[in-house]
Amino acid sequence: MGIIEIRVHGVADKGPEAILDQPAVVRVAGDEDAGFYRPRPGVGEPEGPHGTTLEAYRWSRLTGGTATRTFSLVLLLPFMLSNIAVWMLPVPGRDGAAARAVCRLLAATMTAMYVLSTVGVSLDLIAWQCAAYPRCLEGRREFSWMGGVPPGQRLALLAVLPIITITVIWRLGSRTRQLPEDSVDRPGVGAERLDTPAFWDARSLLHRLRSLHVAVALGTLNTALLLVLAPHDAAPPGWLLLAANVVVLVGAAAMLCRPAIERRGAGGANVRVAWWAGVGLTTLTLGYALTPRPPWSAEGTLPGYGMLVAGLFAGQVVLLAALGVVALVQRRRLPGPRTLLSGIGAPVLASIAIGLAVAYSSGFTYALAEYLDRGSSPTPARPLPPGAPPLSPPVAYRWATLGFSLAVLVVIGGAVVARRIDRVRRRRSAEELVRREFPEAPLVPPERVRAVRDAIVRARLTYRLGPLLATAYALVALLTLTAAGLSVTGRGPGAVALEIGGQPLSRPVIFVTDLGALLIGMFALFLAAAGLFAYRSRAIRLVEVLWDLATFWPRAAHPLAPPCYAERAVPELTRRIGQLTAGGNGVVLSGQSHGSVLAAATVLQLPHAWQQRVSLLTYGSPLGSGYARVFPAYVNDDMLREVGDALSWRWINLWRYTDPIGGPIFHPTPIGPDDPAAGVDRRVRDPKGLLIPPDDTVPPPVRGHAFNPDDDVQEAVRELAARLRGPDG
């Protein structure tokens, strides 16, 4: 039997040459976005050390590849996080339908926030506030034409900008990485098992989500317009249009809550009605706004807009609280030991997503307000100069900026404190581990021992510090949203502080709020720069790592999340393994880091006859140490044992104490020595030794998460290939 080793890389790969450790390669299947590569004939070694044929599957271009795509992913980060939250729920299937409905409602509120931010810029700041003051229009040809246009018509004309952003929602939501050949006729998203053939086919659900989110976006825009026009006109047409838009919004929200939205072919007619109703009401609303009216003047901020923003924040607080209660109740059903985020990751990540969305919205709004009012933004401590326009974002945004400042301080303080808590015990434990692992430790300089010890401490801190900081940020974000929701009273943090403690309290509160506005702007610029330069610079790899991890799951909550690359990668790997095994070959599927997640998902998709010709090698794998904790409904002990049973336990997992991401698959330990899972996890020493080898000039380095095709990996491949060739293979 011929053996082909298919290597599936992790995040931020360095190309197929590095994956195969060959000077030149050639693509034998696939395309530029995702393809299979082998060593070029006549160049290098076409086979591995044990007679296996080398082949690499490169999928990284499905998530990156161009600066424009990477930059767009940065802008879509809040939507991406809100989509991941639905997969972090502790219970799948029918029992988790209510929690998934709340996640979809939260995702819809983020679409509404996206629209309201463009409404605040185009309708509130420009069409309403700036156009009413000559000082704002002076010397600006792009805005000065609005000076003689009536307010209603100005609003209708500037509503084109939010409509363009809604059109972007419609276009971006149609993207998919799935190939037409991989479509199936059974429902997939929301299924309880990763081995469901249609699990990676989310196009039906995505189409419904896209239509409903467009209806929500158009309804939000229409409501913002009609809250200005209907009270001013005090006529039945305006109130009727407003009531009709509320009905469309409520109907779209109700359809998002129905479990039928996840089933293929169910409820499609109602979704289309909501979409066309949103389009029709937008046309009527714009026509109503363009209707000539008696002269009237625009004063203050856009009527009703601040109430809409504050009401949206209040609604998000209620939904987050409901999601948290449901997650805590369902968390009790999780088997085994629980970590900090086990089962409650969904509300935590949803609050982080909303916090980022608020940061984007308020940062953009404050930046434009600062430009329009020529640096004269009003606060209780700085009254407006004579003749200056009162260009100010809604009061709710001031609460949000205050919360952003507090969140930054809490996260920084939490990181410092958490690293120091129990630091002595953690270092002592790691040093004892080093001395047990390396008998030669007393013979080497203390600095060398401390370096290895610190690597182990940092690796163990990854899964402790991250959840702690995420939870701290989520709590601060929730409190900030609560305060922002209370801003329906029209009072900002400075005014409240002035009433409570006078000037001694109001001045520091105003300073922290202004600092938050500055930090939000800098944060948005940093993310934009990271998106542009991560494509070219290997110094900013965190952005790429985040995209690769986050876009593994299909879009089940928000249609604006980036396309799921596993929708193509898993079926493509399945098809390739079928082609190779059909020729009588065996396959060693070798998954590094995040590639091990793709490999495990692929094994579950294989027919039984193909599984009998496959072995699995994982190294640096986050399946047990990360995914099983964060996504317990879909990656758990039962699912992992299913992978082992499918392969007759031809599975080896290599892990290191110094690896901050990878770890054992079955932990804390298998049931007993007779348990087949006991033979899967194999710990590898890192570094190989503390002393300088006789044939080298420096001691072996600490590899951590970097697994090159070294001796340990090659020995595991040799063993798995022998198992395939043996009587049980």
C-alpha positions in Angstrom: 0.0 0.0 0.0 1.3 3.4 -0.9 1.1 6.0 1.9 0.5 9.7 1.3 1.1 12.1 4.1 -1.2 15.2 3.7 0.1 18.0 5.8 -2.5 20.6 6.8 -0.9 23.8 8.1 -2.0 26.0 11.0 -2.6 29.8 11.0 -0.2 32.2 9.3 1.6 29.6 7.2 4.8 30.4 5.3 3.9 28.7 2.0 3.8 25.2 0.7 7.6 25.0 0.4 7.9 25.6 4.2 5.1 23.1 4.9 6.8 20.3 3.0 10.4 21.5 3.8 11.2 21.4 0.1 12.9 23.9 -2.2 10.3 23.8 -4.9 6.7 22.5 -5.1 4.0 22.1 -7.8 0.2 22.3 -7.3 -1.4 19.0 -8.1 -5.1 19.8 -7.2 -7.1 22.8 -6.2 -6.5 26.4 -7.1 -4.7 29.5 -5.8 -7.1 30.0 -2.9 -6.8 26.5 -1.6 -4.7 23.8 -3.2 -2.7 20.6 -2.8 1.1 20.7 -3.4 3.8 18.1 -3.9 7.6 18.4 -4.3 8.5 19.4 -7.8 9.8 16.3 -9.7 13.6 16.4 -10.0 14.0 19.0 -7.2 14.5 17.9 -3.6 13.2 14.7 -2.1 9.7 13.6 -3.3 9.2 11.2 -0.4 9.4 11.5 3.3 12.1 9.7 5.4 9.9 6.5 5.7 8.8 6.2 2.1 5.6 8.3 2.3 4.6 10.6 -0.5 4.5 14.2 0.7 1.6 16.4 0.0 0.5 19.7 1.5 -2.9 21.3 1.7 -2.6 25.1 1.8 -5.9 26.9 2.8 -4.6 30.2 4.2 -5.6 32.2 1.1 -9.2 31.5 1.9 -8.9 33.9 4.9 -6.3 36.4 3.7 -4.3 37.1 0.6 -4.8 40.8 -0.1 -4.6 44.0 1.8 -8.1 45.0 0.9 -9.5 41.7 2.2 -7.6 41.9 5.4 -8.7 45.5 6.0 -12.3 44.5 5.4 -12.0 41.8 7.9 -10.9 44.3 10.5 -14.0 46.4 9.8 -16.2 43.3 10.1 -14.6 42.2 13.4 -17.7 43.0 15.6 -19.9 41.0 13.3 -17.5 38.2 13.2 -17.3 38.0 17.0 -21.1 38.1 17.3 -21.3 35.1 14.9 -18.8 33.1 16.9 -20.9 33.6 20.1 -23.7 31.4 18.8 -21.2 28.5 18.5 -20.0 28.9 22.1 -23.4 28.1 23.6 -23.3 25.1 25.8 -26.3 23.2 24.4 -26.9 22.5 20.6 -30.0 21.3 18.9 -33.6 21.9 20.0 -32.6 22.5 23.6 -30.4 25.4 22.6 -32.9 27.0 20.2 -33.9 29.8 22.6 -30.2 30.8 23.2 -29.5 30.8 19.5 -32.5 33.1 18.9 -31.2 35.6 21.5 -27.8 35.5 19.7 -29.4 36.2 16.4 -31.3 39.1 17.9 -28.1 40.6 19.3 -26.6 40.3 15.9 -29.5 42.2 14.4 -29.0 45.0 17.0 -25.5 45.3 15.8 -26.8 45.8 12.2 -29.1 48.4 13.6 -26.1 50.1 15.4 -24.2 50.0 12.1 -27.0 51.8 10.4 -27.5 54.3 13.3 -23.8 55.2 13.1 -24.2 56.2 9.5 -27.5 58.0 10.3 -25.7 59.9 13.0 -23.0 61.0 10.6 -25.1 61.8 7.5 -28.4 62.9 8.9 -27.7 64.2 12.4 -24.2 65.8 12.2 -24.3 66.9 8.5 -27.9 67.3 7.3 -29.4 68.5 10.6 -26.8 70.1 12.8 -24.1 71.4 10.4 -26.5 72.6 7.6 -28.2 74.8 10.2 -25.1 76.9 11.1 -23.2 79.1 8.6 -20.0 78.6 10.5 -20.1 74.9 9.8 -20.8 75.4 6.1 -18.3 78.2 5.5 -15.6 77.3 3.1 -16.9 73.7 2.5 -18.2 73.3 -1.0 -19.2 69.7 -0.3 -21.7 70.8 2.4 -22.5 74.5 1.5 -25.1 73.5 -1.0 -27.4 72.3 1.8 -27.7 75.9 3.3 -30.9 76.7 1.3 -32.5 73.3 1.2 -35.4 72.6 3.6 -34.7 70.2 6.5 -37.0 67.4 5.3 -35.5 67.4 1.8 -31.9 67.6 3.2 -32.7 64.5 5.3 -34.0 62.6 2.2 -31.0 63.5 0.1 -28.4 62.6 2.8 -30.3 59.3 3.5 -28.6 58.0 0.3 -25.4 57.4 2.4 -27.1 55.0 4.9 -28.8 53.3 1.9 -25.4 52.7 0.3 -24.2 51.1 3.5 -27.2 48.9 3.6 -26.5 47.9 0.0 -23.0 46.9 1.2 -24.7 44.6 3.7 -26.6 43.0 1.0 -23.6 42.5 -1.2 -21.1 41.4 1.5 -23.7 38.9 2.9 -23.8 37.0 -0.4 -20.1 36.0 -0.3 -19.3 32.4 0.3 -16.2 30.1 0.1 -18.3 27.0 -0.6 -18.1 25.4 -4.0 -21.4 24.7 -5.8 -20.4 21.0 -6.0 -20.5 20.8 -2.2 -24.1 21.9 -1.7 -26.5 19.4 0.0 -30.2 19.2 0.5 -30.3 18.7 4.2 -30.2 21.3 6.9 -26.7 21.8 8.4 -26.3 24.9 10.7 -27.6 24.2 14.2 -27.0 20.5 13.8 -25.7 18.8 16.9 -22.9 16.9 15.3 -19.9 17.8 13.1 -20.3 14.6 11.1 -23.6 15.8 9.7 -23.0 15.9 5.9 -24.6 19.4 5.5 -23.0 20.9 8.6 -20.8 23.1 6.4 -23.6 24.2 4.0 -25.0 27.3 5.5 -26.2 29.1 2.3 -29.9 28.6 2.9 -29.7 30.1 6.4 -27.3 32.8 5.2 -29.8 33.9 2.5 -32.6 34.3 5.1 -30.3 36.1 7.6 -29.2 38.5 4.8 -32.8 39.4 3.8 -33.9 39.9 7.4 -30.9 42.0 8.3 -31.6 44.2 5.3 -35.2 44.6 6.5 -33.9 45.5 10.0 -31.4 48.0 8.5 -34.0 49.7 6.3 -36.5 49.8 9.1 -33.9 51.5 11.4 -33.2 54.1 8.8 -36.9 54.8 8.2 -37.7 55.0 11.9 -34.9 57.6 12.4 -36.3 59.7 9.5 -39.9 59.4 10.6 -39.2 60.3 14.3 -38.2 63.7 12.9 -41.0 64.1 10.3 -44.1 62.6 12.0 -44.0 64.7 15.2 -43.3 67.9 13.1 -46.1 67.3 10.6 -48.6 65.8 13.2 -50.4 64.3 10.2 -51.7 60.7 9.8 -49.4 59.7 6.8 -46.3 60.1 8.9 -47.6 58.2 11.9 -48.9 55.4 9.7 -45.5 55.1 8.0 -43.9 55.0 11.4 -46.3 52.3 12.7 -45.7 50.2 9.5 -41.9 50.4 10.0 -42.3 49.3 13.6 -44.4 46.3 12.4 -41.7 45.3 9.9 -39.0 45.5 12.6 -41.0 43.4 15.0 -41.8 40.9 12.3 -38.2 40.6 11.2 -37.1 40.1 14.9 -39.8 37.4 15.3 -38.6 35.5 12.2 -35.1 35.6 13.6 -36.3 33.9 16.7 -38.1 31.1 15.0 -36.2 27.8 15.0 -37.6 27.2 11.4 -35.1 29.8 10.1 -32.4 27.1 10.5 -34.3 24.6 8.3 -33.8 24.5 4.6 -36.9 25.5 2.7 -38.9 26.7 5.7 -40.2 30.3 6.0 -38.6 31.6 2.8 -41.8 33.3 1.7 -42.2 35.3 4.9 -38.5 36.4 4.7 -39.1 37.7 1.2 -42.2 39.6 2.3 -40.1 41.3 5.1 -37.4 42.2 2.6 -39.8 43.7 0.0 -41.8 45.5 2.8 -38.6 47.1 4.0 -37.7 48.2 0.4 -41.3 49.5 -0.2 -41.5 51.4 3.1 -38.1 53.0 2.4 -39.3 54.3 -0.9 -42.5 55.7 0.7 -40.5 57.3 3.5 -38.1 59.0 1.2 -41.0 60.3 -0.9 -42.7 61.5 2.2 -39.6 63.3 3.3 -39.3 65.1 -0.1 -42.8 66.4 0.2 -42.8 70.3 0.3 -43.5 71.7 3.8 -43.9 75.2 5.3 -40.6 76.7 6.3 -39.1 75.3 9.5 -35.7 75.4 11.1 -33.4 72.7 12.5 -32.3 73.3 16.1 -30.2 71.1 18.4 -29.6 67.5 17.6 -31.7 65.3 15.3 -35.0 64.8 17.1 -35.5 61.2 18.3 -32.0 60.1 17.3 -30.5 60.1 20.8 -33.5 58.2 22.1 -33.0 55.6 19.3 -29.4 55.1 20.2 -30.1 54.9 24.0 -33.0 52.5 23.4 -30.8 50.3 21.3 -28.2 50.1 24.1 -30.9 49.4 26.6 -32.2 46.6 24.4 -28.8 45.1 24.1 -28.4 45.1 27.9 -31.6 43.2 28.2 -30.6 40.6 25.6 -27.2 40.2 27.1 -28.7 39.6 30.5 -31.1 37.0 29.1 -28.3 35.3 27.2 -26.2 35.2 30.4 -29.1 33.6 32.4 -29.7 31.0 29.8 -26.0 30.2 29.5 -25.6 29.8 33.2 -28.6 27.5 33.5 -27.4 25.3 30.5 -23.9 25.3 31.8 -24.8 22.8 34.5 -25.4 20.2 31.8 -21.7 20.3 30.7 -19.9 17.1 31.6 -16.4 17.1 33.3 -14.5 20.0 34.9 -15.5 23.6 33.9 -13.1 26.5 33.2 -13.9 30.2 33.5 -15.5 30.6 30.1 -17.0 27.1 29.8 -20.6 27.6 28.7 -20.7 31.3 29.3 -18.4 32.3 26.5 -21.3 33.4 24.3 -22.5 36.3 26.5 -18.9 37.3 27.2 -18.0 37.4 23.5 -21.2 39.1 22.5 -20.5 41.9 24.9 -17.0 42.3 23.5 -18.4 42.4 20.0 -20.9 45.1 21.0 -18.1 47.0 22.8 -16.1 47.0 19.6 -19.1 48.1 17.5 -19.7 51.0 19.9 -16.0 51.9 19.7 -16.2 52.0 15.9 -19.4 54.0 15.8 -18.5 56.5 18.5 -15.0 56.9 17.2 -16.2 57.7 13.7 -18.9 60.0 15.0 -16.6 61.9 17.3 -13.9 62.3 14.6 -16.4 63.8 12.1 -17.9 66.0 14.8 -14.5 67.3 15.6 -13.9 68.1 11.9 -17.2 69.8 11.3 -17.2 72.0 14.4 -13.6 73.0 13.8 -12.4 71.7 17.2 -15.1 73.3 19.4 -16.9 70.2 20.7 -19.0 71.3 23.7 -18.8 69.7 27.2 -20.2 70.9 30.5 -16.7 72.1 31.3 -16.2 73.9 27.9 -19.1 76.0 26.7 -19.5 76.7 23.0 -17.8 79.8 21.6 -20.1 82.5 20.2 -21.7 81.3 16.9 -20.3 77.8 17.0 -22.6 75.0 16.0 -23.5 72.5 18.8 -22.2 69.5 16.9 -22.3 66.8 19.5 -23.0 63.0 19.2 -25.8 61.5 21.3 -25.4 61.4 25.0 -25.3 57.6 24.9 -22.0 57.8 23.0 -20.4 59.8 25.9 -21.4 57.0 28.3 -19.8 54.5 25.8 -16.5 56.5 25.6 -16.4 56.6 29.4 -16.9 52.9 29.6 -14.2 52.3 27.0 -11.7 54.2 29.1 -12.7 52.2 32.2 -12.5 49.0 30.2 -8.9 49.8 29.1 -7.9 50.6 32.6 -9.5 47.4 34.0 -7.9 45.2 31.4 -4.5 46.7 31.8 -4.8 46.5 35.6 -6.1 43.0 35.5 -3.3 41.9 33.3 -0.7 43.3 35.7 -2.4 41.9 38.8 -3.2 38.5 37.3 0.4 38.0 36.2 1.6 38.7 39.7 -0.9 36.7 41.6 0.6 33.4 42.7 3.6 34.1 40.5 6.0 32.6 43.0 4.1 29.3 43.2 3.8 29.1 39.5 7.5 29.7 38.9 8.4 27.1 41.6 6.1 24.5 40.1 7.5 25.1 36.6 11.1 25.0 37.9 10.4 21.6 39.6 9.0 20.4 36.3 12.1 21.4 34.5 14.4 19.6 36.9 12.3 16.4 36.7 12.2 16.6 32.9 15.9 17.4 32.5 18.3 15.5 34.8 21.2 17.6 33.6 19.6 20.8 35.0 22.1 21.1 37.9 25.0 21.1 35.4 23.8 24.1 33.3 23.8 27.8 34.1 20.7 29.0 36.1 19.8 31.4 33.3 19.1 28.5 31.0 16.9 26.8 33.5 15.0 30.1 34.2 14.4 30.6 30.4 12.8 27.2 30.1 10.9 27.7 33.3 9.5 31.1 32.1 8.4 29.5 28.8 6.3 26.9 30.7 4.8 29.6 32.9 3.8 31.7 29.9 2.3 28.7 28.2 0.2 27.9 31.2 -0.9 31.5 31.6 -2.4 31.7 28.2 -5.7 29.9 29.1 -5.9 31.5 32.5 -5.2 35.2 31.7 -7.1 35.4 28.4 -10.5 34.3 29.9 -10.0 36.5 32.9 -9.4 39.6 30.9 -12.2 38.8 28.5 -14.6 38.5 31.4 -13.4 41.7 33.0 -13.9 43.6 29.8 -17.3 42.1 29.3 -18.5 43.2 32.8 -17.3 46.7 32.2 -18.9 46.8 28.7 -22.2 45.5 30.2 -22.1 48.3 32.9 -21.4 50.9 30.2 -24.2 49.7 28.0 -26.5 49.9 31.0 -25.5 53.5 31.7 -25.8 54.3 28.0 -29.3 52.8 28.0 -30.2 55.1 30.9 -29.2 58.1 28.8 -32.8 58.3 27.5 -33.1 60.9 30.3 -30.8 63.1 28.2 -28.1 63.4 30.8 -24.5 62.5 30.1 -21.8 61.3 32.6 -20.5 64.9 33.1 -24.0 66.2 34.0 -24.7 63.3 36.3 -21.3 63.7 38.0 -22.0 67.5 38.4 -25.3 66.8 40.2 -23.8 64.2 42.5 -20.5 65.7 43.5 -20.2 69.1 41.9 -17.1 70.3 40.0 -14.6 68.2 42.0 -16.3 65.1 40.6 -17.5 66.3 37.2 -14.0 67.5 36.0 -12.3 64.1 36.3 -15.3 62.3 34.8 -15.3 64.7 31.8 -11.5 64.2 31.5 -11.9 60.4 31.5 -14.8 60.7 29.0 -12.7 62.8 26.6 -9.8 60.4 27.1 -12.2 57.6 26.1 -13.1 59.5 22.9 -9.4 59.9 22.1 -8.6 56.2 22.9 -11.5 55.0 20.7 -10.3 57.0 17.8 -6.8 55.7 18.2 -8.1 52.2 18.7 -10.0 52.4 15.4 -7.0 53.8 13.6 -4.8 51.0 15.1 -7.2 48.3 13.9 -7.3 49.9 10.4 -3.5 50.1 10.2 -3.3 46.5 11.5 -5.6 45.4 8.8 -3.6 47.1 6.1 -0.1 46.2 7.3 -0.8 42.6 8.5 -0.9 41.6 4.9 2.7 42.7 4.3 4.3 42.6 7.7 4.9 39.4 9.6 5.3 41.5 12.8 1.5 41.9 13.0 0.4 38.2 13.0 -2.2 38.5 15.7 -4.7 39.8 13.2 -4.2 36.9 10.8 -4.4 34.4 13.7 -7.7 35.9 14.9 -9.2 35.7 11.4 -8.2 32.1 10.9 -9.6 31.0 14.3 -12.8 33.0 14.0 -13.8 32.2 10.5 -13.7 28.4 11.1 -17.4 28.3 11.9 -20.2 28.9 9.4 -22.3 32.1 9.6 -25.2 31.3 11.8 -26.0 34.6 13.5 -24.7 37.5 11.4 -24.5 37.5 7.6 -21.8 40.2 7.6 -19.3 37.9 9.3 -16.4 36.9 7.0 -17.1 33.8 4.9 -16.3 30.4 6.6 -13.3 28.8 5.0 -14.1 25.4 6.4 -17.2 25.4 4.1 -14.7 24.7 1.4 -11.7 23.2 3.2 -13.5 20.3 4.9 -15.3 19.1 1.8 -12.2 19.6 -0.3 -10.0 17.5 2.0 -12.7 14.9 2.1 -12.8 14.7 -1.7 -9.0 14.6 -2.0 -8.8 11.7 0.5 -11.5 9.8 -1.4 -9.4 10.2 -4.6 -6.3 8.9 -3.0 -7.8 6.0 -1.2 -9.7 4.9 -4.3 -6.4 4.1 -5.9 -5.5 1.7 -3.0 -3.4 4.2 -1.1 -3.4 5.0 2.6 -3.4 8.5 4.0 -1.7 9.9 7.1 -3.6 13.1 7.7 -1.1 15.4 9.5 -2.7 18.5 11.1 -0.6 21.2 12.7 -2.1 23.6 15.2 -5.4 24.9 13.8 -5.0 22.5 10.9 -5.7 19.7 13.4 -9.2 21.0 13.8 -9.8 20.9 10.1 -8.3 17.4 10.0 -10.6 16.1 12.8 -13.6 17.6 11.2 -12.6 16.0 7.9 -12.3 12.6 9.5 -15.9 12.8 10.8 -17.1 13.6 7.2 -15.4 10.5 5.6 -17.4 7.4 4.7 -16.5 4.4 6.8 -14.7 2.7 3.9 -12.4 5.7 3.5 -11.8 6.0 7.3 -10.3 2.5 7.3 -7.4 3.8 5.1 -6.7 7.0 7.1 -4.5 7.7 10.2 -4.4 11.0 12.0 -1.4 12.9 13.4 -2.0 16.1 15.3 0.6 18.4 16.9 0.3 21.7 18.6 -3.4 21.0 18.6 -6.0 23.3 20.4 -8.7 20.7 20.1 -8.6 19.5 23.8 -7.0 22.6 25.4 -9.0 25.3 23.6 -11.9 24.2 21.4 -13.3 21.7 23.9 -13.4 24.5 26.5 -14.8 27.3 24.3 -17.1 25.3 22.0 -18.3 22.5 24.3 -21.5 21.8 22.4 -19.6 20.8 19.2 -16.1 19.8 20.4 -16.3 17.6 23.4 -15.0 14.3 24.7 -17.8 12.4 22.9 -16.9 14.0 19.6 -13.1 13.4 20.1 -13.7 9.8 20.9 -15.9 9.5 17.8 -12.8 10.6 15.8 -10.7 7.9 17.5 -13.3 5.2 17.0 -13.7 6.1 13.3 -10.0 5.5 12.8 -9.7 2.5 15.0 -7.6 4.7 17.2 -4.8 5.2 14.6 -4.3 8.7 16.1 -1.2 10.3 17.7 -1.2 13.7 19.3 2.1 15.4 20.1 2.2 18.2 22.7 4.6 20.2 24.8 4.6 21.9 28.2 6.0 25.0 26.5 3.2 25.3 24.0 0.8 28.1 24.9 -1.9 26.9 22.4 -1.6 23.2 21.9 -2.0 20.5 24.5 -3.3 17.0 25.1 -6.5 16.0 23.4 -8.0 13.9 26.2 -7.5 15.7 29.5 -7.1 15.7 32.3 -6.5 12.0 31.7 -8.3 9.1 30.0 -10.4 6.7 32.0 -7.7 4.1 32.5 -4.8 2.3 30.9 -7.2 0.1 28.9 -8.9 3.1 27.4 -7.8 3.4 23.8 -7.6 7.2 24.3 -4.7 6.6 26.6 -2.5 6.0 23.6 -3.3 9.2 21.7 -1.5 11.9 23.6 2.3 11.9 23.7 4.3 14.6 25.4 7.4 15.8 23.6 10.3 17.3 25.5 11.0 20.9 24.7 13.8 21.9 24.4 15.4 18.6 23.4 18.0 19.2 26.1 19.6 21.9 28.3 23.2 21.2 27.3 25.0 22.1 24.1 25.0 19.0 21.8 28.5 17.7 20.8 27.8 18.6 17.1 26.4 22.1 17.8 27.6 25.4 19.2 24.4 26.5 21.0 21.9 24.6 23.1 18.6 23.4 21.6 16.0 26.2 21.3 12.6 26.3 23.0 10.2 25.6 20.2 6.9 26.2 22.0 4.1 26.2 19.4 6.5 25.8 16.4 6.4 22.2 15.2 8.7 21.7 12.2 8.9 18.3 10.6 11.4 17.2 13.3 12.3 13.7 14.5 9.3 13.4 16.8 6.9 14.2 13.9 8.7 11.8 11.5 8.7 9.0 14.0 4.9 9.5 14.6 4.3 9.4 10.8 6.4 6.2 10.5 4.3 4.5 13.2 1.0 5.6 11.7 2.0 4.4 8.3 3.0 1.0 9.8 -0.4 0.7 11.4 -2.0 1.3 8.0 0.1 -1.3 6.4 -0.4 -3.8 9.3 -3.1 -6.4 9.6 -5.5 -3.9 11.2 -5.0 -1.3 8.6 
